[in-house]
Amino acid sequence: MVVYEITNTINGKKYIGKDKNNDPGYLGSGKALLRAMKKYGRKNFKKTIIEECKNEQHLDEREIYWIDYFNAVNSRNYYNMVTGGTGGDYSNCWTKESLEKMSFKGKDNYMFNRKHSDEEIKKMKQRAIGRYTLDWFIERNGKEEGEKFWNERNKKLSEDRMGEKNPFYGKSLPYEEHPRYTHIDKDELLKLIKQDFDGVQIAKYFNTTATTIYAKIKYYWGCKIGDLK
C-alpha cells in the first residue's frame, strides 16, 4: 500500500494518489488527471512512490497528509481536485480551484478546435445512464463497499445543503431575488455540463441550488441535464 506521485513529463504538473495494491501500471483515477493523460499520452506520465503504508486507514491518512502538504487541491501545479481519503470525489466539498482544473481552457482543452461527433455524443449519453446510483456503486466496489460509498455520498450531498451551509439559510428573499431567478451564464453552464458535472456540483459552483440549475437548463434548452451530455 503506497502513496504515490504522478508527474507529467511534458508540463511538470503532478498528481498525488494512493494505491492499496502497489500496482506499477496504475496511474490514478482523478478526472483532471485522466483528461490530461488523454491529451498528452499515458507514456508521458511518470509514477514515483512517496510513502509506503501499513494498512488502509494509514493509507487514507497519509494520502490526505501529502495532498495537504503540497497544497495540491488549490495549486495549479497539481491535478488533484479533492483532499483524499476514503470516499473518492465526494469525500469533501469541491473548491472553485478544483473545478477550474477540470475546465482545461483554450489550447489546454483536448477538445480545442474540434467537436464531438454524433457517435461520441451517443456514447457519452449511454455511459451517463445510471451513474452514481446504488447499482453503479455496487458494480464497481462490491455490495458492502458499494452500499457504504452510496450512503456516504448521499449523506454528504445532503449535509452540504443543510442549515448554515445552505447559501440561503436564514434569508427572506424578495420575489426577484429568489434562487430560481439567479443569473446563470448560459455558456458557462453548458461547459460544466459537457464536462460531466452533475446538478449538485454545478449548483455549488454558482452558489445556488440544484433545483435552480435544472430550471435554468429547461429554460435555456427545453430539456434535462442528461440530454446535453
DOVOVEX-668471 format. One record per residue: residue number from 1; x, y, z of N, C-alpha, C, O in turn; residue in one letter. Coordinates in steps of 0.2 Angstrom, whole numbers, padded with zeros to 4 digits, always signed. Each point is the difference from the previous one (the first is absolute). Example, Ala and Ser with C-alpha at 12.3 -4.5 7.8 and 13.67 -1.06 7.14 Angstrom:
# DOVOVEX-668471
1  +0066  -0028  +0039  -0004  +0006  +0000  +0004  +0006  +0000  +0005  -0001  +0003  A
2  -0007  +0006  -0007  +0004  +0006  +0001  -0004  +0005  +0003  +0003  +0006  +0001  S
//
This chain:
# DOVOVEX-668471
1  +0004  -0006  +0000  -0004  +0006  +0000  +0004  +0006  +0000  +0005  +0001  +0004  M
2  -0006  +0004  -0009  +0005  +0005  -0001  -0004  +0007  -0001  -0005  +0000  -0003  V
3  +0008  +0005  +0005  -0002  +0007  -0003  +0005  +0002  -0005  +0006  -0001  +0001  V
4  -0008  +0003  -0007  +0004  +0001  -0006  -0001  +0007  -0003  -0005  +0003  +0002  Y
5  +0010  -0001  -0006  -0001  +0006  -0004  +0001  -0002  -0007  +0005  -0003  -0002  E
6  -0009  +0006  -0002  +0000  +0000  -0007  +0003  +0006  -0003  -0003  +0006  +0002  I
7  +0007  -0006  -0007  +0003  +0006  -0003  -0001  +0000  -0007  +0002  -0004  -0004  T
8  -0005  +0010  +0001  +0000  +0001  -0007  +0006  +0002  -0002  +0002  +0006  +0001  N
9  +0002  -0010  -0005  +0007  +0002  -0002  +0000  +0005  -0005  +0005  +0003  -0002  T
10  -0011  -0001  -0001  +0000  +0005  -0005  -0001  +0007  +0003  +0004  +0005  -0002  I
11  -0009  -0004  +0007  -0001  +0006  +0003  +0002  +0001  +0007  +0000  +0005  +0003  N
12  +0002  -0011  +0000  +0002  +0000  +0007  -0005  +0000  +0005  +0001  -0001  +0006  G
13  -0008  +0001  -0008  -0005  -0001  +0005  +0000  -0007  +0003  +0002  -0004  -0003  K
14  -0005  +0004  +0009  +0000  -0006  +0004  -0006  -0002  +0003  -0005  +0004  +0000  K
15  +0004  -0010  +0003  -0006  -0003  +0003  +0002  -0004  +0006  +0005  -0004  -0001  Y
16  -0008  +0005  +0007  +0001  -0004  +0005  -0005  -0005  +0001  -0006  +0002  +0000  I
17  +0007  -0009  +0001  -0005  -0005  +0001  +0002  -0005  +0004  +0006  +0000  +0003  G
18  -0010  -0005  -0002  +0001  -0006  +0004  -0001  -0006  -0004  -0004  +0000  -0005  K
19  +0007  -0006  +0006  -0001  -0006  -0003  +0001  -0006  +0005  +0006  -0001  +0002  D
20  -0011  -0002  +0000  +0000  -0005  +0005  +0004  -0007  -0002  +0002  -0004  +0003  K
21  -0002  +0004  -0010  +0003  -0006  -0003  +0007  +0001  -0003  +0003  -0005  -0002  N
22  -0001  +0011  +0003  +0007  +0002  -0002  +0001  -0003  -0008  +0005  -0003  -0001  N
23  -0009  +0005  -0003  +0000  -0003  -0007  +0004  +0006  -0004  -0002  +0005  -0001  D
24  +0008  -0007  -0002  +0004  +0005  -0004  -0004  +0002  -0006  +0002  +0006  -0002  P
25  -0007  -0009  +0000  -0003  +0002  -0006  -0006  +0005  +0002  -0003  +0003  -0005  G
26  +0001  -0003  +0011  -0005  +0005  +0002  +0002  +0007  +0001  +0004  +0001  +0004  Y
27  -0007  +0003  -0008  +0002  +0007  +0000  -0005  +0005  +0004  +0001  +0006  +0000  L
28  -0007  -0009  +0002  -0005  +0005  +0003  -0006  +0000  -0004  +0000  -0002  -0005  G
29  -0005  +0005  +0009  -0007  +0000  -0003  -0003  +0007  +0000  -0006  +0001  -0001  S
30  +0010  +0004  +0003  -0003  +0007  +0001  -0002  +0002  -0007  +0004  -0001  -0005  G
31  -0010  +0005  +0004  -0002  +0002  -0006  +0004  +0005  -0004  +0001  -0001  -0006  K
32  +0002  +0005  +0010  +0005  +0005  -0004  +0006  -0004  -0002  +0003  +0002  -0006  A
33  +0000  -0006  +0010  +0005  -0004  -0002  -0001  -0005  -0006  +0004  +0000  -0005  L
34  -0010  -0003  +0005  -0002  -0004  -0006  +0000  +0004  -0007  +0002  -0002  -0005  L
35  -0005  +0008  +0006  -0001  +0004  -0006  +0007  +0002  -0002  +0001  +0001  -0006  R
36  +0004  +0001  +0010  +0006  +0002  -0002  +0004  -0006  -0003  +0004  +0001  -0005  A
37  -0005  -0007  +0007  +0003  -0006  -0003  -0003  -0001  -0007  +0004  -0002  -0004  M
38  -0010  +0003  +0003  -0003  +0000  -0006  +0003  +0005  -0005  +0001  -0002  -0006  K
39  +0000  +0008  +0009  +0003  +0005  -0004  +0008  -0001  -0002  +0002  +0001  -0006  K
40  +0002  -0003  +0011  +0007  +0000  -0001  +0002  -0007  -0001  +0006  -0001  -0003  Y
41  -0010  -0004  +0004  +0003  -0007  -0001  +0002  -0003  +0007  +0004  +0003  +0003  G
42  -0006  -0009  -0002  +0002  -0003  +0007  +0007  -0001  +0000  +0003  +0000  +0006  R
43  +0001  -0001  -0011  +0007  -0001  +0000  +0004  +0006  +0003  +0005  -0001  +0002  K
44  -0008  +0006  -0002  +0003  +0006  +0002  -0002  +0002  +0008  +0001  +0006  +0002  N
45  -0003  -0011  +0002  -0001  +0001  +0007  +0004  -0005  +0004  +0000  -0006  -0002  F
46  +0004  +0008  +0006  +0004  -0004  +0004  -0002  -0001  +0008  -0002  +0005  +0003  K
47  +0002  -0011  -0001  -0002  -0001  +0007  +0006  -0001  +0005  +0004  -0004  -0002  K
48  -0004  +0007  +0007  +0005  -0001  +0006  -0004  -0001  +0006  -0005  +0003  +0002  T
49  +0008  -0007  +0003  -0003  -0002  +0006  +0002  +0006  +0005  +0006  +0001  +0001  I
50  -0011  +0002  +0003  +0002  +0004  +0005  +0001  -0003  +0007  +0004  +0001  +0004  I
51  -0009  -0006  -0003  +0000  -0003  +0007  -0003  -0007  +0000  -0005  +0000  -0004  E
52  +0007  -0004  +0007  -0003  -0007  +0001  -0004  +0000  +0006  +0002  +0003  +0005  E
53  -0008  -0006  -0005  -0005  +0000  +0006  -0001  -0007  +0002  +0000  -0005  -0004  C
54  -0002  +0004  +0011  -0001  -0006  +0002  -0007  -0003  +0000  -0001  -0006  +0000  K
55  -0004  +0010  -0001  -0007  -0002  -0001  -0004  +0005  -0003  +0003  +0006  -0001  N
56  -0009  -0007  +0000  -0005  +0005  -0004  -0001  +0006  +0003  +0000  +0005  -0003  E
57  -0001  -0005  +0010  -0001  +0006  +0004  +0006  +0004  +0000  +0000  +0006  -0001  Q
58  +0006  -0009  +0001  +0006  +0004  +0000  +0001  +0003  -0007  +0003  +0005  -0001  H
59  -0005  -0009  -0004  +0001  +0002  -0007  -0005  +0006  -0001  +0003  +0005  -0003  L
60  -0009  -0005  +0005  -0004  +0006  +0000  +0003  +0006  +0003  +0000  +0006  -0003  D
61  +0002  -0007  +0009  +0003  +0006  +0004  +0006  +0003  -0003  +0001  +0006  +0000  E
62  +0003  -0010  -0003  +0006  +0002  -0003  -0001  +0004  -0007  +0003  +0005  -0002  R
63  -0008  -0008  -0001  -0002  +0003  -0007  -0002  +0008  +0002  +0001  +0004  -0004  E
64  -0006  -0004  +0009  -0002  +0007  +0002  +0005  +0004  +0002  +0001  +0006  -0002  I
65  +0004  -0009  +0006  +0006  +0004  +0002  +0004  +0003  -0006  +0001  +0006  +0000  Y
66  +0001  -0010  -0004  +0004  +0002  -0006  -0004  +0005  -0005  +0004  +0005  -0002  W
67  -0010  -0006  +0001  -0004  +0005  -0004  +0000  +0006  +0003  +0001  +0006  -0003  I
68  -0002  -0006  +0010  +0000  +0007  +0004  +0007  +0003  +0000  +0001  +0006  -0001  D
69  +0004  -0010  +0002  +0007  +0002  +0000  +0002  +0004  -0006  +0003  +0005  +0000  Y
70  -0005  -0008  -0006  +0002  +0004  -0006  -0005  +0005  -0003  +0000  +0003  -0005  F
71  -0006  -0003  +0010  -0005  +0005  -0002  -0003  -0002  -0007  -0001  +0005  -0004  N
72  +0001  -0011  +0002  -0002  -0003  -0006  -0006  +0002  -0003  -0001  +0001  -0006  A
73  -0004  +0000  +0010  -0007  +0001  -0002  -0001  +0007  -0003  -0003  +0001  -0005  V
74  +0007  +0004  +0009  -0001  +0007  -0002  +0006  +0002  -0005  -0001  +0005  -0003  N
75  +0006  -0009  +0002  +0006  +0002  -0004  -0002  -0002  -0008  -0002  -0006  -0001  S
76  +0004  +0010  -0003  -0001  -0001  -0007  +0006  -0005  -0003  +0000  -0002  -0006  R
77  +0004  +0001  +0010  +0006  -0005  -0001  -0002  -0007  +0001  +0004  -0005  -0002  N
78  -0010  +0004  +0004  -0003  -0007  +0002  -0006  -0001  -0004  -0004  +0005  -0001  Y
79  +0002  -0011  +0000  -0006  -0002  -0003  -0005  -0002  +0006  -0006  -0001  -0002  Y
80  +0008  +0000  +0008  -0005  -0002  +0005  -0006  +0005  +0001  +0001  +0006  -0001  N
81  -0007  -0008  +0002  -0006  +0004  +0001  -0003  -0001  +0007  -0004  +0004  +0002  M
82  +0006  -0009  +0001  -0003  -0001  +0007  +0006  -0002  +0005  +0005  -0002  -0002  V
83  -0007  +0002  +0008  +0006  -0001  +0005  +0002  -0007  +0002  +0004  -0001  +0004  T
84  -0008  -0004  -0007  +0003  -0007  +0001  -0004  -0003  +0005  -0005  +0002  +0003  G
85  +0007  -0009  -0001  -0003  -0004  +0005  -0006  -0004  -0004  -0001  +0001  -0005  G
86  -0002  -0005  +0009  -0006  -0004  -0002  -0006  +0004  -0002  -0001  +0005  +0003  T
87  -0002  -0007  -0009  -0006  +0004  -0002  +0001  +0003  -0007  -0005  +0002  -0003  G
88  +0011  -0002  +0000  +0001  +0002  -0006  -0001  +0007  -0001  +0001  +0004  +0004  G
89  -0004  -0002  -0010  -0002  +0007  -0002  -0004  +0003  +0005  +0000  +0007  +0000  D
90  -0004  -0010  +0004  -0005  +0003  +0004  +0002  +0000  +0007  -0005  +0000  +0005  Y
91  +0011  -0002  -0003  +0002  +0000  +0007  +0000  +0007  +0003  +0001  +0001  +0006  S
92  -0001  +0004  -0010  +0000  +0007  +0002  -0003  +0005  -0005  -0001  -0002  -0006  N
93  +0000  +0008  +0008  -0003  +0005  -0005  +0005  +0002  -0006  +0006  +0000  +0001  C
94  -0009  +0001  -0006  +0004  +0002  -0006  +0002  +0008  +0001  -0005  +0003  +0003  W
95  +0011  -0001  -0005  +0002  +0007  +0001  -0001  +0003  -0007  +0000  -0004  -0005  T
96  +0000  +0010  +0004  +0000  +0004  -0006  +0007  -0002  -0004  -0001  -0001  -0006  K
97  +0006  +0000  +0010  +0006  -0001  -0004  +0000  -0007  -0003  +0003  -0001  -0005  E
98  -0006  -0004  +0009  +0000  -0007  -0003  -0005  +0000  -0006  +0002  -0004  -0004  S
99  -0007  +0008  +0004  -0004  +0000  -0006  +0003  +0003  -0006  -0001  -0003  -0005  L
100  +0005  +0008  +0007  +0004  +0003  -0006  +0005  -0005  -0003  +0001  +0001  -0006  E
101  +0001  -0005  +0010  +0005  -0005  -0003  -0003  -0005  -0005  +0004  -0002  -0004  K
102  -0010  +0001  +0005  -0004  -0004  -0005  -0002  +0004  -0006  -0002  -0003  -0005  M
103  +0003  +0009  +0005  -0002  +0004  -0006  +0004  +0000  -0006  -0002  +0000  -0006  S
104  +0009  -0001  +0007  +0005  +0000  -0005  -0002  +0005  -0006  -0002  -0002  -0005  F
105  +0003  +0008  +0007  -0002  +0006  -0005  +0005  +0000  -0006  +0005  -0002  +0001  K
106  -0008  +0005  -0006  +0004  +0001  -0006  +0003  -0006  -0003  -0002  -0005  +0000  G
107  +0009  +0006  -0001  +0004  -0006  -0003  +0001  -0005  +0004  +0002  -0006  -0002  K
108  -0003  +0007  +0009  +0001  -0006  +0005  -0006  -0005  +0000  +0001  -0005  +0002  D
109  -0006  +0007  -0006  -0006  -0004  +0000  +0001  -0005  -0006  +0001  +0002  -0006  N
110  -0001  -0008  +0007  +0001  -0005  -0005  -0005  +0000  -0006  +0000  -0002  -0005  Y
111  -0006  +0006  +0007  -0005  +0001  -0005  +0001  +0007  -0004  -0004  +0002  -0004  M
112  +0010  +0001  +0005  +0001  +0006  -0003  +0000  +0000  -0008  +0003  -0005  -0003  F
113  -0007  +0009  +0000  -0001  +0000  -0007  -0003  -0007  -0003  +0001  -0001  -0006  N
114  -0005  -0002  +0010  -0003  -0006  -0003  -0007  -0001  +0004  -0001  +0003  +0005  R
115  -0003  -0007  -0008  -0007  -0001  +0003  -0001  -0008  +0001  +0003  -0004  -0004  K
116  -0007  +0002  +0008  -0002  -0007  +0001  -0004  -0002  -0006  -0004  +0004  -0002  H
117  +0006  -0010  +0000  -0005  -0002  -0006  -0006  -0003  +0003  -0001  -0001  +0006  S
118  -0004  +0000  -0010  -0007  -0002  +0002  +0001  -0007  +0004  -0003  -0002  +0005  D
119  +0008  -0002  -0008  +0001  -0007  +0004  +0003  +0001  +0006  -0002  -0004  +0005  E
120  +0007  +0009  -0004  +0003  +0001  +0007  -0005  +0002  +0005  +0000  -0002  +0005  E
121  -0005  +0007  -0008  -0005  +0003  +0005  -0005  -0006  +0002  -0002  +0000  +0006  I
122  +0001  -0004  -0011  -0005  -0006  +0002  +0004  -0005  +0005  -0004  -0002  +0005  K
123  +0010  +0001  -0005  +0004  -0004  +0004  +0000  +0003  +0007  -0001  -0003  +0005  K
124  +0002  +0010  -0005  +0000  +0004  +0007  -0006  -0001  +0003  -0001  +0000  +0007  M
125  -0005  +0001  -0010  -0006  +0000  +0003  -0002  -0007  +0003  -0003  -0001  +0005  K
126  +0006  -0004  -0009  -0001  -0007  +0002  +0003  -0002  +0007  -0002  -0003  +0004  Q
127  +0009  +0006  -0004  +0004  -0001  +0006  -0003  +0004  +0006  +0001  -0003  +0006  R
128  -0005  +0008  -0007  -0003  +0004  +0005  -0006  -0003  +0003  -0002  +0002  +0006  A
129  -0001  -0007  -0009  -0006  -0003  +0003  +0002  -0004  +0006  +0004  -0004  +0000  I
130  -0008  +0005  +0005  +0001  -0004  +0006  +0006  +0002  +0005  +0002  -0003  +0004  G
131  +0002  +0009  -0006  +0006  +0002  +0003  -0002  +0002  +0007  -0005  +0004  +0001  R
132  +0009  -0006  +0004  -0001  +0001  +0007  -0006  -0003  +0004  -0002  +0003  +0005  Y
133  -0001  -0007  -0009  -0006  -0004  +0004  +0003  -0005  +0004  +0006  -0001  +0000  T
134  -0010  -0002  +0004  +0002  -0006  +0005  +0003  -0005  -0004  +0006  -0003  +0001  L
135  -0009  +0001  -0007  +0003  -0006  -0004  +0006  +0002  -0003  +0005  -0004  -0001  D
136  -0004  +0010  -0001  +0007  +0003  -0003  +0005  -0001  +0005  +0006  -0002  -0002  W
137  -0007  +0004  +0009  +0005  -0001  +0005  +0002  -0007  +0001  +0006  -0002  +0001  F
138  -0011  -0002  +0000  +0000  -0008  +0001  +0004  -0003  -0005  +0005  -0004  +0001  I
139  -0006  +0006  -0007  +0003  -0003  -0006  +0008  +0001  +0000  +0004  -0004  -0002  E
140  -0002  +0010  +0005  +0007  +0002  +0000  +0004  -0002  +0006  +0006  +0000  +0000  R
141  -0010  -0001  +0006  +0003  -0001  +0006  -0002  -0006  +0004  +0003  -0001  +0005  N
142  -0008  -0003  -0008  -0003  -0005  +0004  -0005  +0002  +0004  -0001  +0006  +0001  G
143  -0003  -0011  +0002  -0007  +0002  +0003  +0002  +0004  +0006  -0003  +0006  +0001  K
144  +0007  -0008  +0004  +0001  +0003  +0006  +0003  +0007  -0001  -0003  +0005  +0003  E
145  +0009  -0004  -0006  +0003  +0006  -0001  -0004  +0005  -0005  -0001  +0006  +0001  E
146  -0003  -0009  -0006  -0004  +0004  -0004  -0006  +0003  +0004  -0001  +0006  -0001  G
147  -0002  -0009  +0005  -0005  +0002  +0004  +0003  +0006  +0005  -0004  +0005  +0001  E
148  +0010  -0007  +0002  +0003  +0005  +0004  +0001  +0007  -0004  -0001  +0005  +0003  K
149  +0004  -0006  -0009  +0002  +0006  -0003  -0006  +0004  -0003  +0000  +0006  +0000  F
150  -0005  -0010  -0002  -0007  +0003  -0002  -0003  +0004  +0006  -0002  +0006  -0001  W
151  +0002  -0009  +0007  -0003  +0004  +0006  +0004  +0006  +0002  -0003  +0005  +0001  N
152  +0010  -0006  -0002  +0004  +0006  +0002  -0001  +0006  -0005  +0000  +0005  +0003  E
153  +0000  -0007  -0009  -0001  +0005  -0005  -0007  +0004  +0001  +0000  +0006  +0000  R
154  -0005  -0010  +0001  -0007  +0003  +0001  +0000  +0004  +0006  -0003  +0006  +0001  N
155  +0006  -0008  +0005  +0001  +0003  +0006  +0003  +0007  -0001  -0002  +0005  +0003  K
156  +0008  -0006  -0006  +0004  +0006  -0001  -0003  +0006  -0005  +0000  +0006  +0002  K
157  -0004  -0008  -0007  -0003  +0004  -0004  -0006  +0004  +0004  -0001  +0006  -0001  L
158  -0002  -0010  +0005  -0005  +0003  +0004  +0002  +0005  +0005  -0002  +0005  +0001  S
159  +0008  -0007  +0003  +0003  +0004  +0005  +0002  +0007  -0003  +0000  +0005  +0004  E
160  +0003  -0006  -0010  +0003  +0006  -0003  -0005  +0006  -0001  +0001  +0005  -0001  D
161  -0008  -0007  +0001  -0005  +0005  -0002  -0005  +0001  +0007  -0005  +0004  -0001  R
162  +0007  -0007  +0006  -0004  +0001  +0006  +0002  +0006  +0005  +0006  +0002  +0000  M
163  -0011  +0001  +0003  +0002  +0005  +0005  +0004  +0006  -0003  -0001  +0002  -0005  G
164  +0006  +0000  +0009  +0004  +0006  -0002  +0004  -0002  -0006  +0003  +0005  -0003  E
165  -0002  -0011  +0001  +0004  -0001  -0006  -0004  +0002  -0006  +0003  +0000  -0006  K
166  -0009  +0000  +0006  -0005  +0002  -0005  +0001  +0008  -0001  -0001  +0004  +0004  N
167  +0003  -0002  -0010  +0001  +0007  -0002  -0006  +0004  +0002  +0001  +0006  +0000  P
168  -0007  -0009  +0000  -0006  +0004  +0002  -0002  -0001  +0007  -0006  +0002  +0001  F
169  +0010  -0004  +0003  -0002  -0001  +0007  -0002  +0006  +0003  +0004  +0005  +0000  Y
170  -0010  -0004  +0004  -0001  +0005  +0003  -0002  +0007  -0004  -0001  +0005  +0003  G
171  +0000  -0006  -0009  -0001  +0005  -0004  -0008  +0000  -0002  -0003  -0005  -0002  K
172  +0000  +0011  +0002  -0006  +0001  -0003  +0000  +0004  -0006  +0001  +0006  +0000  S
173  -0001  -0009  -0006  +0001  +0003  -0006  -0006  +0003  -0003  -0005  -0003  +0000  L
174  +0006  +0009  -0003  -0006  +0003  -0004  -0001  -0005  -0006  +0005  -0003  -0002  P
175  -0010  +0004  -0002  -0002  -0004  -0005  +0006  +0000  -0006  +0002  -0005  -0002  Y
176  +0000  +0011  +0001  +0005  +0001  -0006  +0007  -0003  +0002  +0004  -0001  -0004  E
177  -0003  -0001  +0011  +0007  -0002  +0002  -0001  -0008  +0001  +0005  -0003  +0003  E
178  -0010  +0000  -0004  -0001  -0007  +0001  +0005  -0004  -0004  +0002  +0002  -0006  H
179  +0001  -0007  +0009  +0005  -0004  -0004  -0002  -0002  -0007  +0004  +0000  -0004  P
180  -0010  -0001  +0003  -0002  -0002  -0007  +0001  +0006  -0005  +0001  -0002  -0006  R
181  +0000  +0008  +0008  +0001  +0005  -0004  +0008  +0003  +0000  +0001  +0005  -0002  Y
182  +0003  -0010  +0005  +0007  +0002  +0000  +0003  +0000  -0007  -0002  -0005  -0004  T
183  +0006  +0010  +0003  +0003  +0000  -0007  +0005  -0006  -0001  +0005  +0000  +0004  H
184  -0006  -0004  -0009  +0005  -0006  -0001  +0002  +0001  -0007  -0004  +0000  -0005  I
185  +0011  +0002  +0004  +0002  +0000  -0007  -0001  -0006  -0004  +0002  -0005  +0002  D
186  -0005  +0006  -0008  -0002  -0006  -0004  +0006  -0004  -0003  +0000  -0006  +0001  K
187  +0005  +0010  -0003  +0006  -0004  -0003  +0004  -0003  +0005  +0002  -0006  -0001  D
188  -0001  +0009  +0007  +0003  -0003  +0006  -0003  -0006  +0002  +0003  -0005  +0002  E
189  -0010  +0005  -0001  -0004  -0005  +0002  +0001  -0006  -0005  +0001  -0006  +0002  L
190  -0001  +0007  -0008  +0000  -0005  -0005  +0007  -0004  +0000  +0001  -0006  -0001  L
191  +0004  +0011  +0002  +0007  -0003  +0001  +0001  -0005  +0006  +0003  -0005  -0001  K
192  -0006  +0007  +0006  +0000  -0005  +0006  -0004  -0006  -0001  +0002  -0006  +0002  L
193  -0007  +0006  -0006  -0004  -0006  -0001  +0003  -0004  -0005  +0000  -0006  +0001  I
194  +0004  +0009  -0006  +0004  -0004  -0005  +0006  -0004  +0004  +0002  -0005  -0003  K
195  +0000  +0008  +0008  +0005  -0003  +0004  -0002  -0005  +0005  +0004  -0002  +0004  Q
196  -0010  +0000  -0004  -0003  -0005  +0003  -0001  +0001  +0008  -0001  -0004  +0004  D
197  +0000  +0011  -0002  -0002  +0002  +0006  -0008  -0002  +0001  -0004  +0001  -0005  F
198  +0002  -0003  +0011  -0007  -0001  +0001  -0003  +0007  +0003  +0004  +0004  +0001  D
199  -0011  -0004  +0000  -0003  +0006  +0002  +0002  +0002  +0007  +0001  +0006  +0001  G
200  +0001  -0010  +0004  +0002  +0002  +0006  +0007  +0004  +0000  +0001  +0005  +0003  V
201  +0004  -0008  -0007  +0006  +0003  -0001  +0000  +0007  -0003  +0003  +0004  +0002  Q
202  -0007  -0004  -0007  -0001  +0006  -0004  -0003  +0006  +0005  +0002  +0005  +0000  I
203  -0007  -0008  +0004  -0003  +0005  +0005  +0005  +0003  +0004  +0000  +0006  +0002  A
204  +0005  -0010  +0001  +0005  +0002  +0004  +0004  +0005  -0003  +0002  +0005  +0003  K
205  +0000  -0006  -0010  +0004  +0005  -0003  -0004  +0007  -0001  +0004  +0005  +0001  Y
206  -0010  -0005  -0002  -0004  +0006  -0001  -0003  +0003  +0007  -0003  +0005  +0000  F
207  +0005  -0009  +0005  -0003  +0002  +0007  -0007  +0001  +0000  -0003  +0005  +0002  N
208  -0001  -0010  -0005  -0007  +0000  +0000  -0003  -0008  +0001  +0004  -0004  +0003  T
209  -0010  +0003  -0005  -0002  -0007  +0002  -0001  -0004  -0007  +0000  +0003  -0005  T
210  +0000  -0010  +0006  +0000  -0004  -0005  -0007  +0001  -0004  +0000  -0001  -0006  A
211  -0005  +0003  +0010  -0007  +0001  -0003  +0001  +0006  -0005  -0003  +0000  -0006  T
212  +0006  +0005  +0008  +0001  +0006  -0005  +0004  -0002  -0006  -0002  +0002  -0005  T
213  +0007  -0006  +0006  +0004  -0003  -0006  -0004  -0003  -0005  +0000  +0001  -0006  I
214  -0004  -0006  +0009  -0005  -0004  -0005  -0005  +0004  -0003  -0002  -0001  -0006  Y
215  +0000  +0007  +0010  -0005  +0004  -0003  +0003  +0004  -0006  -0003  +0002  -0005  A
216  +0009  +0000  +0006  +0004  +0004  -0005  +0001  -0004  -0006  -0001  +0003  -0006  K
217  +0003  -0009  +0007  +0001  -0005  -0006  -0007  +0000  -0004  +0001  +0000  -0006  I
218  -0006  -0001  +0009  -0007  -0001  -0003  -0001  +0007  -0004  -0003  +0000  -0005  K
219  +0004  +0005  +0009  -0001  +0007  -0003  +0004  +0001  -0006  -0003  +0002  -0006  Y
220  +0010  -0003  +0006  +0004  +0001  -0006  -0001  -0005  -0005  +0000  +0002  -0006  Y
221  +0000  -0008  +0007  +0000  -0005  -0005  -0007  -0005  -0001  +0000  -0004  -0004  W
222  -0004  +0005  +0009  -0006  -0004  +0000  +0001  -0007  +0001  -0004  -0004  -0003  G
223  +0009  +0002  +0007  +0001  -0007  +0001  +0003  -0001  +0006  +0001  +0004  +0004  C
224  +0001  -0011  -0002  +0003  -0002  +0006  +0008  +0000  -0001  +0002  +0000  -0005  K
225  +0001  +0001  +0011  +0007  +0000  +0000  +0004  -0006  -0004  +0005  +0001  -0003  I
226  -0008  -0007  +0004  +0003  -0006  -0003  -0001  +0001  -0008  +0004  -0003  -0003  G
227  -0008  +0007  +0000  -0001  +0000  -0007  +0005  +0005  -0003  +0001  +0000  -0006  D
228  +0003  +0003  +0010  +0005  +0005  -0002  +0007  -0003  +0000  +0005  +0003  -0002  L
229  -0004  -0009  +0005  +0006  -0003  +0001  +0002  -0004  -0005  +0006  -0003  -0001  K
//
